[in-house]
Amino acid sequence: MAHQPEHPRLYVCNACQTVHAGTVVEHTDSGHHYEAPDGCGACRESEFTPIEDWPHRHD
Ligand SMILES: [Zn+2]
């Protein structure tokens, strides 16, 4: 199978809903391990939701 470019994981700020690319924290044989940013660049919120989970968060 051809090598596929990896898409960085995306996270949504819980407070202002700005989308951030995850930070690479580890390089593994299977790719990179991503983690949410330390804080939102827009509002300094530190809680993020992985973007794939975001559509389920309609309370
Ligand atoms: Zn924010």
N, CA, C, O and the ligand as a Tripos MOL2 file, in Angstrom:
@<TRIPOS>MOLECULE
protein
  237   235    60     0     0
PROTEIN
NO_CHARGES

@<TRIPOS>ATOM
      1 N           0.8420   -1.1880    0.0000 N.3       1 MET1
      2 CA          0.0000    0.0000    0.0000 C.3       1 MET1
      3 C           0.8830    1.2470    0.0000 C.2       1 MET1
      4 O           1.8650    1.3370    0.7380 O.2       1 MET1
      5 N           0.5160    2.1790   -0.8270 N.am      2 ALA2
      6 CA          1.3000    3.4050   -0.9200 C.3       2 ALA2
      7 C           1.2200    4.1880    0.3930 C.2       2 ALA2
      8 O           0.2310    4.1420    1.1240 O.2       2 ALA2
      9 N           2.2920    4.8910    0.6420 N.am      3 HIS3
     10 CA          2.2960    5.7090    1.8520 C.3       3 HIS3
     11 C           1.2890    6.8380    1.7180 C.2       3 HIS3
     12 O           1.2410    7.5500    0.7140 O.2       3 HIS3
     13 N           0.4940    6.9740    2.7520 N.am      4 GLN4
     14 CA         -0.4890    8.0450    2.7220 C.3       4 GLN4
     15 C          -0.0560    9.1600    3.6510 C.2       4 GLN4
     16 O           0.3590    8.9100    4.7820 O.2       4 GLN4
     17 N          -0.1510   10.3790    3.1780 N.am      5 PRO5
     18 CA          0.2000   11.4920    4.0590 C.3       5 PRO5
     19 C          -0.7410   11.5260    5.2590 C.2       5 PRO5
     20 O          -1.9440   11.2930    5.1390 O.2       5 PRO5
     21 N          -0.1750   11.8130    6.3870 N.am      6 GLU6
     22 CA         -0.9580   11.7940    7.6140 C.3       6 GLU6
     23 C          -1.6270   13.1390    7.8500 C.2       6 GLU6
     24 O          -1.0290   14.1990    7.6620 O.2       6 GLU6
     25 N          -2.8570   13.0660    8.2580 N.am      7 HIS7
     26 CA         -3.5620   14.3030    8.5830 C.3       7 HIS7
     27 C          -3.3890   14.5890   10.0650 C.2       7 HIS7
     28 O          -3.6590   13.7270   10.9000 O.2       7 HIS7
     29 N          -2.9500   15.7700   10.3900 N.am      8 PRO8
     30 CA         -2.8520   16.1090   11.8080 C.3       8 PRO8
     31 C          -4.2210   16.0410   12.4490 C.2       8 PRO8
     32 O          -5.2310   16.3480   11.8160 O.2       8 PRO8
     33 N          -4.2490   15.6430   13.6840 N.am      9 ARG9
     34 CA         -5.5050   15.6250   14.3910 C.3       9 ARG9
     35 C          -5.9300   17.0650   14.7030 C.2       9 ARG9
     36 O          -5.0990   17.9240   15.0000 O.2       9 ARG9
     37 N          -7.2050   17.2980   14.6310 N.am     10 LEU10
     38 CA         -7.7100   18.6410   14.8940 C.3      10 LEU10
     39 C          -8.5330   18.6500   16.1720 C.2      10 LEU10
     40 O          -9.2250   17.6860   16.4990 O.2      10 LEU10
     41 N          -8.4390   19.7530   16.8760 N.am     11 TYR11
     42 CA         -9.1630   19.9120   18.1360 C.3      11 TYR11
     43 C          -9.9510   21.2140   18.1060 C.2      11 TYR11
     44 O          -9.5210   22.2070   17.5190 O.2      11 TYR11
     45 N         -11.1130   21.1890   18.7510 N.am     12 VAL12
     46 CA        -11.9530   22.3740   18.8010 C.3      12 VAL12
     47 C         -11.9320   22.9280   20.2200 C.2      12 VAL12
     48 O         -12.1530   22.1960   21.1860 O.2      12 VAL12
     49 N         -11.6680   24.2090   20.3360 N.am     13 CYS13
     50 CA        -11.7000   24.8620   21.6490 C.3      13 CYS13
     51 C         -13.1180   24.8090   22.1980 C.2      13 CYS13
     52 O         -14.0730   25.1790   21.5150 O.2      13 CYS13
     53 N         -13.2480   24.3440   23.4390 N.am     14 ASN14
     54 CA        -14.5810   24.2390   24.0330 C.3      14 ASN14
     55 C         -15.2280   25.5980   24.2520 C.2      14 ASN14
     56 O         -16.4530   25.7030   24.3170 O.2      14 ASN14
     57 N         -14.4240   26.6180   24.3640 N.am     15 ALA15
     58 CA        -14.9630   27.9330   24.7190 C.3      15 ALA15
     59 C         -15.3380   28.7430   23.4850 C.2      15 ALA15
     60 O         -16.4500   29.2630   23.4000 O.2      15 ALA15
     61 N         -14.4260   28.8540   22.5370 N.am     16 CYS16
     62 CA        -14.6940   29.7470   21.3980 C.3      16 CYS16
     63 C         -14.8040   28.9770   20.0830 C.2      16 CYS16
     64 O         -15.0570   29.5740   19.0370 O.2      16 CYS16
     65 N         -14.6160   27.6630   20.1280 N.am     17 GLN17
     66 CA        -14.8090   26.7900   18.9740 C.3      17 GLN17
     67 C         -13.8230   27.0430   17.8390 C.2      17 GLN17
     68 O         -14.0820   26.7020   16.6850 O.2      17 GLN17
     69 N         -12.6950   27.6420   18.1830 N.am     18 THR18
     70 CA        -11.6180   27.7640   17.2130 C.3      18 THR18
     71 C         -10.9720   26.3970   17.0060 C.2      18 THR18
     72 O         -10.7350   25.6690   17.9700 O.2      18 THR18
     73 N         -10.6900   26.0510   15.7640 N.am     19 VAL19
     74 CA        -10.0690   24.7660   15.4640 C.3      19 VAL19
     75 C          -8.5510   24.9080   15.5000 C.2      19 VAL19
     76 O          -7.9810   25.8170   14.8960 O.2      19 VAL19
     77 N          -7.9090   23.9850   16.2250 N.am     20 HIS20
     78 CA         -6.4560   23.9780   16.3280 C.3      20 HIS20
     79 C          -5.9180   22.6440   15.8420 C.2      20 HIS20
     80 O          -6.5410   21.6040   16.0530 O.2      20 HIS20
     81 N          -4.7670   22.6710   15.1970 N.am     21 ALA21
     82 CA         -4.0860   21.4250   14.8710 C.3      21 ALA21
     83 C          -3.4470   20.8760   16.1310 C.2      21 ALA21
     84 O          -2.9100   21.6270   16.9460 O.2      21 ALA21
     85 N          -3.5080   19.5550   16.2870 N.am     22 GLY22
     86 CA         -2.8900   18.9350   17.4420 C.3      22 GLY22
     87 C          -1.3850   19.0760   17.4060 C.2      22 GLY22
     88 O          -0.7850   19.2710   16.3490 O.2      22 GLY22
     89 N          -0.7900   18.9750   18.5780 N.am     23 THR23
     90 CA          0.6590   19.0330   18.7010 C.3      23 THR23
     91 C           1.2220   17.6230   18.6590 C.2      23 THR23
     92 O           0.7240   16.7300   19.3440 O.2      23 THR23
     93 N           2.2610   17.4200   17.8550 N.am     24 VAL24
     94 CA          2.8950   16.1030   17.8210 C.3      24 VAL24
     95 C           3.6990   15.9170   19.0990 C.2      24 VAL24
     96 O           4.6180   16.6880   19.3760 O.2      24 VAL24
     97 N           3.3600   14.9110   19.8670 N.am     25 VAL25
     98 CA          4.0670   14.6770   21.1170 C.3      25 VAL25
     99 C           4.9150   13.4200   21.0630 C.2      25 VAL25
    100 O           5.7560   13.2010   21.9350 O.2      25 VAL25
    101 N           4.7050   12.5890   20.0430 N.am     26 GLU26
    102 CA          5.4280   11.3230   19.9880 C.3      26 GLU26
    103 C           5.4700   10.8280   18.5580 C.2      26 GLU26
    104 O           4.4750   10.9040   17.8370 O.2      26 GLU26
    105 N           6.6220   10.3210   18.1470 N.am     27 HIS27
    106 CA          6.7440    9.6950   16.8430 C.3      27 HIS27
    107 C           6.8010    8.1820   17.0420 C.2      27 HIS27
    108 O           7.6530    7.6760   17.7720 O.2      27 HIS27
    109 N           5.9050    7.4810   16.4010 N.am     28 THR28
    110 CA          5.8850    6.0290   16.5420 C.3      28 THR28
    111 C           6.0210    5.3800   15.1670 C.2      28 THR28
    112 O           6.0040    6.0640   14.1430 O.2      28 THR28
    113 N           6.1560    4.0700   15.1560 N.am     29 ASP29
    114 CA          6.2720    3.3580   13.8870 C.3      29 ASP29
    115 C           5.0260    3.5320   13.0350 C.2      29 ASP29
    116 O           5.0990    3.5240   11.8070 O.2      29 ASP29
    117 N           3.8960    3.6880   13.6810 N.am     30 SER30
    118 CA          2.6350    3.7980   12.9460 C.3      30 SER30
    119 C           2.2870    5.2390   12.6130 C.2      30 SER30
    120 O           1.2760    5.4960   11.9590 O.2      30 SER30
    121 N           3.0970    6.1690   13.0480 N.am     31 GLY31
    122 CA          2.8090    7.5700   12.7270 C.3      31 GLY31
    123 C           3.1440    8.4730   13.8930 C.2      31 GLY31
    124 O           4.0960    8.2390   14.6370 O.2      31 GLY31
    125 N           2.3520    9.4910   14.0310 N.am     32 HIS32
    126 CA          2.5770   10.4530   15.0890 C.3      32 HIS32
    127 C           1.4340   10.3950   16.0980 C.2      32 HIS32
    128 O           0.2940   10.0710   15.7660 O.2      32 HIS32
    129 N           1.7720   10.7100   17.3050 N.am     33 HIS33
    130 CA          0.7370   10.8000   18.3280 C.3      33 HIS33
    131 C           0.4640   12.2790   18.5800 C.2      33 HIS33
    132 O           1.3750   13.0660   18.8370 O.2      33 HIS33
    133 N          -0.8030   12.6290   18.5010 N.am     34 TYR34
    134 CA         -1.1630   14.0370   18.6570 C.3      34 TYR34
    135 C          -1.8450   14.2830   19.9940 C.2      34 TYR34
    136 O          -2.5080   13.4130   20.5590 O.2      34 TYR34
    137 N          -1.6580   15.4760   20.4620 N.am     35 GLU35
    138 CA         -2.3110   15.8760   21.6870 C.3      35 GLU35
    139 C          -2.8750   17.2810   21.5080 C.2      35 GLU35
    140 O          -2.3630   18.0660   20.7100 O.2      35 GLU35
    141 N          -3.9160   17.5870   22.2420 N.am     36 ALA36
    142 CA         -4.5060   18.9160   22.1420 C.3      36 ALA36
    143 C          -3.4810   19.9720   22.5630 C.2      36 ALA36
    144 O          -2.6070   19.6940   23.3830 O.2      36 ALA36
    145 N          -3.5840   21.1650   22.0130 N.am     37 PRO37
    146 CA         -2.6650   22.2350   22.4160 C.3      37 PRO37
    147 C          -2.8090   22.5480   23.9000 C.2      37 PRO37
    148 O          -3.8170   22.2210   24.5260 O.2      37 PRO37
    149 N          -1.7830   23.1850   24.4470 N.am     38 ASP38
    150 CA         -1.8220   23.5330   25.8660 C.3      38 ASP38
    151 C          -2.9060   24.5600   26.1610 C.2      38 ASP38
    152 O          -3.5130   24.5460   27.2330 O.2      38 ASP38
    153 N          -3.1400   25.4310   25.2220 N.am     39 GLY39
    154 CA         -4.1470   26.4520   25.4450 C.3      39 GLY39
    155 C          -4.5760   27.0530   24.1250 C.2      39 GLY39
    156 O          -3.8350   27.0310   23.1430 O.2      39 GLY39
    157 N          -5.7700   27.5840   24.1160 N.am     40 CYS40
    158 CA         -6.2940   28.2040   22.9090 C.3      40 CYS40
    159 C          -5.5780   29.5240   22.6560 C.2      40 CYS40
    160 O          -5.4230   30.3410   23.5650 O.2      40 CYS40
    161 N          -5.1460   29.7250   21.4250 N.am     41 GLY41
    162 CA         -4.4610   30.9670   21.0910 C.3      41 GLY41
    163 C          -5.3880   32.1670   21.0730 C.2      41 GLY41
    164 O          -4.9440   33.3130   21.1470 O.2      41 GLY41
    165 N          -6.6790   31.8920   20.9750 N.am     42 ALA42
    166 CA         -7.6420   32.9910   20.8660 C.3      42 ALA42
    167 C          -8.1840   33.4180   22.2230 C.2      42 ALA42
    168 O          -8.3100   34.6100   22.4990 O.2      42 ALA42
    169 N          -8.5070   32.4330   23.0780 N.am     43 CYS43
    170 CA         -9.1850   32.7860   24.3290 C.3      43 CYS43
    171 C          -8.5230   32.1800   25.5530 C.2      43 CYS43
    172 O          -8.9750   32.4170   26.6730 O.2      43 CYS43
    173 N          -7.4510   31.3950   25.3660 N.am     44 ARG44
    174 CA         -6.6770   30.7990   26.4610 C.3      44 ARG44
    175 C          -7.4000   29.6740   27.1830 C.2      44 ARG44
    176 O          -6.9340   29.1990   28.2190 O.2      44 ARG44
    177 N          -8.5060   29.2560   26.6570 N.am     45 GLU45
    178 CA         -9.1600   28.0650   27.2040 C.3      45 GLU45
    179 C          -8.2120   26.8760   27.0780 C.2      45 GLU45
    180 O          -7.4520   26.7900   26.1130 O.2      45 GLU45
    181 N          -8.2510   25.9590   28.0420 N.am     46 SER46
    182 CA         -7.3570   24.8080   27.9760 C.3      46 SER46
    183 C          -8.0980   23.5020   27.7250 C.2      46 SER46
    184 O          -7.4800   22.4370   27.6950 O.2      46 SER46
    185 N          -9.3960   23.5690   27.5450 N.am     47 GLU47
    186 CA        -10.1700   22.3590   27.2840 C.3      47 GLU47
    187 C         -10.4990   22.2900   25.7930 C.2      47 GLU47
    188 O         -11.0240   23.2370   25.2070 O.2      47 GLU47
    189 N         -10.1730   21.1400   25.2000 N.am     48 PHE48
    190 CA        -10.4200   20.9360   23.7790 C.3      48 PHE48
    191 C         -11.1720   19.6310   23.5560 C.2      48 PHE48
    192 O         -11.0980   18.7030   24.3610 O.2      48 PHE48
    193 N         -11.8930   19.5850   22.4490 N.am     49 THR49
    194 CA        -12.5780   18.3680   22.0470 C.3      49 THR49
    195 C         -12.0520   17.9460   20.6810 C.2      49 THR49
    196 O         -12.0000   18.7640   19.7620 O.2      49 THR49
    197 N         -11.6550   16.6660   20.5320 N.am     50 PRO50
    198 CA        -11.2570   16.2090   19.2000 C.3      50 PRO50
    199 C         -12.3650   16.4890   18.1910 C.2      50 PRO50
    200 O         -13.5420   16.2580   18.4700 O.2      50 PRO50
    201 N         -11.9870   16.9850   17.0290 N.am     51 ILE51
    202 CA        -12.9980   17.4710   16.0940 C.3      51 ILE51
    203 C         -13.9570   16.3650   15.6700 C.2      51 ILE51
    204 O         -15.1080   16.6400   15.3320 O.2      51 ILE51
    205 N         -13.4930   15.1140   15.6840 N.am     52 GLU52
    206 CA        -14.4000   14.0370   15.2910 C.3      52 GLU52
    207 C         -15.4940   13.7960   16.3290 C.2      52 GLU52
    208 O         -16.5170   13.1800   16.0310 O.2      52 GLU52
    209 N         -15.2700   14.2890   17.5540 N.am     53 ASP53
    210 CA        -16.2850   14.1460   18.5920 C.3      53 ASP53
    211 C         -17.1970   15.3600   18.6760 C.2      53 ASP53
    212 O         -18.2590   15.3200   19.2980 O.2      53 ASP53
    213 N         -16.7610   16.4410   18.0360 N.am     54 TRP54
    214 CA        -17.4540   17.7080   18.2050 C.3      54 TRP54
    215 C         -18.9360   17.6590   17.7960 C.2      54 TRP54
    216 O         -19.7770   18.1880   18.5230 O.2      54 TRP54
    217 N         -19.2800   17.0400   16.6560 N.am     55 PRO55
    218 CA        -20.6860   17.0680   16.2390 C.3      55 PRO55
    219 C         -21.6250   16.3970   17.2330 C.2      55 PRO55
    220 O         -22.8370   16.5990   17.1670 O.2      55 PRO55
    221 N         -21.0800   15.5970   18.1590 N.am     56 HIS56
    222 CA        -21.9170   14.8880   19.1150 C.3      56 HIS56
    223 C         -22.1560   15.7080   20.3830 C.2      56 HIS56
    224 O         -22.8870   15.2950   21.2830 O.2      56 HIS56
    225 N         -21.5330   16.8570   20.4270 N.am     57 ARG57
    226 CA        -21.5870   17.6430   21.6660 C.3      57 ARG57
    227 C         -22.6970   18.6790   21.6560 C.2      57 ARG57
    228 O         -22.5030   19.7770   22.1790 O.2      57 ARG57
    229 N         -23.8280   18.3790   21.0930 N.am     58 HIS58
    230 CA        -24.9400   19.3170   21.1320 C.3      58 HIS58
    231 C         -25.8320   18.9740   22.3210 C.2      58 HIS58
    232 O         -26.6470   18.0540   22.2570 O.2      58 HIS58
    233 N         -25.6670   19.7130   23.3800 N.am     59 ASP59
    234 CA        -26.4560   19.4380   24.5870 C.3      59 ASP59
    235 C         -27.8640   20.0080   24.4690 C.2      59 ASP59
    236 O         -28.6660   19.8700   25.3930 O.2      59 ASP59
    237 ZN        -10.7160   29.4040   22.4350 Zn       60 ZN60
@<TRIPOS>BOND
     1     1     2 1
     2     2     3 1
     3     3     4 2
     4     3     5 am
     5     5     6 1
     6     6     7 1
     7     7     8 2
     8     7     9 am
     9     9    10 1
    10    10    11 1
    11    11    12 2
    12    11    13 am
    13    13    14 1
    14    14    15 1
    15    15    16 2
    16    15    17 am
    17    17    18 1
    18    18    19 1
    19    19    20 2
    20    19    21 am
    21    21    22 1
    22    22    23 1
    23    23    24 2
    24    23    25 am
    25    25    26 1
    26    26    27 1
    27    27    28 2
    28    27    29 am
    29    29    30 1
    30    30    31 1
    31    31    32 2
    32    31    33 am
    33    33    34 1
    34    34    35 1
    35    35    36 2
    36    35    37 am
    37    37    38 1
    38    38    39 1
    39    39    40 2
    40    39    41 am
    41    41    42 1
    42    42    43 1
    43    43    44 2
    44    43    45 am
    45    45    46 1
    46    46    47 1
    47    47    48 2
    48    47    49 am
    49    49    50 1
    50    50    51 1
    51    51    52 2
    52    51    53 am
    53    53    54 1
    54    54    55 1
    55    55    56 2
    56    55    57 am
    57    57    58 1
    58    58    59 1
    59    59    60 2
    60    59    61 am
    61    61    62 1
    62    62    63 1
    63    63    64 2
    64    63    65 am
    65    65    66 1
    66    66    67 1
    67    67    68 2
    68    67    69 am
    69    69    70 1
    70    70    71 1
    71    71    72 2
    72    71    73 am
    73    73    74 1
    74    74    75 1
    75    75    76 2
    76    75    77 am
    77    77    78 1
    78    78    79 1
    79    79    80 2
    80    79    81 am
    81    81    82 1
    82    82    83 1
    83    83    84 2
    84    83    85 am
    85    85    86 1
    86    86    87 1
    87    87    88 2
    88    87    89 am
    89    89    90 1
    90    90    91 1
    91    91    92 2
    92    91    93 am
    93    93    94 1
    94    94    95 1
    95    95    96 2
    96    95    97 am
    97    97    98 1
    98    98    99 1
    99    99   100 2
   100    99   101 am
   101   101   102 1
   102   102   103 1
   103   103   104 2
   104   103   105 am
   105   105   106 1
   106   106   107 1
   107   107   108 2
   108   107   109 am
   109   109   110 1
   110   110   111 1
   111   111   112 2
   112   111   113 am
   113   113   114 1
   114   114   115 1
   115   115   116 2
   116   115   117 am
   117   117   118 1
   118   118   119 1
   119   119   120 2
   120   119   121 am
   121   121   122 1
   122   122   123 1
   123   123   124 2
   124   123   125 am
   125   125   126 1
   126   126   127 1
   127   127   128 2
   128   127   129 am
   129   129   130 1
   130   130   131 1
   131   131   132 2
   132   131   133 am
   133   133   134 1
   134   134   135 1
   135   135   136 2
   136   135   137 am
   137   137   138 1
   138   138   139 1
   139   139   140 2
   140   139   141 am
   141   141   142 1
   142   142   143 1
   143   143   144 2
   144   143   145 am
   145   145   146 1
   146   146   147 1
   147   147   148 2
   148   147   149 am
   149   149   150 1
   150   150   151 1
   151   151   152 2
   152   151   153 am
   153   153   154 1
   154   154   155 1
   155   155   156 2
   156   155   157 am
   157   157   158 1
   158   158   159 1
   159   159   160 2
   160   159   161 am
   161   161   162 1
   162   162   163 1
   163   163   164 2
   164   163   165 am
   165   165   166 1
   166   166   167 1
   167   167   168 2
   168   167   169 am
   169   169   170 1
   170   170   171 1
   171   171   172 2
   172   171   173 am
   173   173   174 1
   174   174   175 1
   175   175   176 2
   176   175   177 am
   177   177   178 1
   178   178   179 1
   179   179   180 2
   180   179   181 am
   181   181   182 1
   182   182   183 1
   183   183   184 2
   184   183   185 am
   185   185   186 1
   186   186   187 1
   187   187   188 2
   188   187   189 am
   189   189   190 1
   190   190   191 1
   191   191   192 2
   192   191   193 am
   193   193   194 1
   194   194   195 1
   195   195   196 2
   196   195   197 am
   197   197   198 1
   198   198   199 1
   199   199   200 2
   200   199   201 am
   201   201   202 1
   202   202   203 1
   203   203   204 2
   204   203   205 am
   205   205   206 1
   206   206   207 1
   207   207   208 2
   208   207   209 am
   209   209   210 1
   210   210   211 1
   211   211   212 2
   212   211   213 am
   213   213   214 1
   214   214   215 1
   215   215   216 2
   216   215   217 am
   217   217   218 1
   218   218   219 1
   219   219   220 2
   220   219   221 am
   221   221   222 1
   222   222   223 1
   223   223   224 2
   224   223   225 am
   225   225   226 1
   226   226   227 1
   227   227   228 2
   228   227   229 am
   229   229   230 1
   230   230   231 1
   231   231   232 2
   232   231   233 am
   233   233   234 1
   234   234   235 1
   235   235   236 2
@<TRIPOS>SUBSTRUCTURE
     1 MET1         2 RESIDUE 1 A MET
     2 ALA2         6 RESIDUE 1 A ALA
     3 HIS3        10 RESIDUE 1 A HIS
     4 GLN4        14 RESIDUE 1 A GLN
     5 PRO5        18 RESIDUE 1 A PRO
     6 GLU6        22 RESIDUE 1 A GLU
     7 HIS7        26 RESIDUE 1 A HIS
     8 PRO8        30 RESIDUE 1 A PRO
     9 ARG9        34 RESIDUE 1 A ARG
    10 LEU10       38 RESIDUE 1 A LEU
    11 TYR11       42 RESIDUE 1 A TYR
    12 VAL12       46 RESIDUE 1 A VAL
    13 CYS13       50 RESIDUE 1 A CYS
    14 ASN14       54 RESIDUE 1 A ASN
    15 ALA15       58 RESIDUE 1 A ALA
    16 CYS16       62 RESIDUE 1 A CYS
    17 GLN17       66 RESIDUE 1 A GLN
    18 THR18       70 RESIDUE 1 A THR
    19 VAL19       74 RESIDUE 1 A VAL
    20 HIS20       78 RESIDUE 1 A HIS
    21 ALA21       82 RESIDUE 1 A ALA
    22 GLY22       86 RESIDUE 1 A GLY
    23 THR23       90 RESIDUE 1 A THR
    24 VAL24       94 RESIDUE 1 A VAL
    25 VAL25       98 RESIDUE 1 A VAL
    26 GLU26      102 RESIDUE 1 A GLU
    27 HIS27      106 RESIDUE 1 A HIS
    28 THR28      110 RESIDUE 1 A THR
    29 ASP29      114 RESIDUE 1 A ASP
    30 SER30      118 RESIDUE 1 A SER
    31 GLY31      122 RESIDUE 1 A GLY
    32 HIS32      126 RESIDUE 1 A HIS
    33 HIS33      130 RESIDUE 1 A HIS
    34 TYR34      134 RESIDUE 1 A TYR
    35 GLU35      138 RESIDUE 1 A GLU
    36 ALA36      142 RESIDUE 1 A ALA
    37 PRO37      146 RESIDUE 1 A PRO
    38 ASP38      150 RESIDUE 1 A ASP
    39 GLY39      154 RESIDUE 1 A GLY
    40 CYS40      158 RESIDUE 1 A CYS
    41 GLY41      162 RESIDUE 1 A GLY
    42 ALA42      166 RESIDUE 1 A ALA
    43 CYS43      170 RESIDUE 1 A CYS
    44 ARG44      174 RESIDUE 1 A ARG
    45 GLU45      178 RESIDUE 1 A GLU
    46 SER46      182 RESIDUE 1 A SER
    47 GLU47      186 RESIDUE 1 A GLU
    48 PHE48      190 RESIDUE 1 A PHE
    49 THR49      194 RESIDUE 1 A THR
    50 PRO50      198 RESIDUE 1 A PRO
    51 ILE51      202 RESIDUE 1 A ILE
    52 GLU52      206 RESIDUE 1 A GLU
    53 ASP53      210 RESIDUE 1 A ASP
    54 TRP54      214 RESIDUE 1 A TRP
    55 PRO55      218 RESIDUE 1 A PRO
    56 HIS56      222 RESIDUE 1 A HIS
    57 ARG57      226 RESIDUE 1 A ARG
    58 HIS58      230 RESIDUE 1 A HIS
    59 ASP59      234 RESIDUE 1 A ASP
    60 ZN60       237 GROUP 0 **** ****
